[in-house]
């Protein structure tokens, strides 16, 4: 508020100073002009001796008198000139009234725009619904595919577990404790790796561990095969790794 007050006071003082300056200037200008008027009057009084007689106006010829219009004619012409703009105003007003009457006509294009907008909205809604349906169908298909994959994976895992358990059972059943190791009271374990083929046979037997038990483990693996592969053909060929433990307490 204080800032606004300072601004208003500044503006008012500036206006007053400008007014005072203008008044002083105007007074000085009038004061300087008056001596000139006096000097002009003096010159007029002095120049009476050089006064020239006034020239009489020329007499008008009869033709000029005929040409000069009378005051009545001048008034009539002025009235005509004044009436003409009125006519122009009326002419200008008439088409405006016609245009005002024609203004209700542009309602039709507005209705057309509304109809087009409604149709566009309906089309967009239909497109969105179609997209949503297609997305829902795709989502269902993906769910089905994932479920089928999960079931297949579970089935394969079960088949693999049953196959490995069958192989271990047969190898442990065919396993024999070597006589030399029993005499010496030697115990140990052997890591065996091999491949099971689609025909149920075994190949690529590799052993790692105490060498005394190599022959016994190899014979046990060879006796366990061939194996039935009816429910596990999709898994084969399969690489298997088994550890065979040899303990005297078990035998």
Order of alpha helices (4+ residues) and beta strands (2+ residues): alpha-alpha-alpha-alpha-alpha-beta-beta-alpha-beta
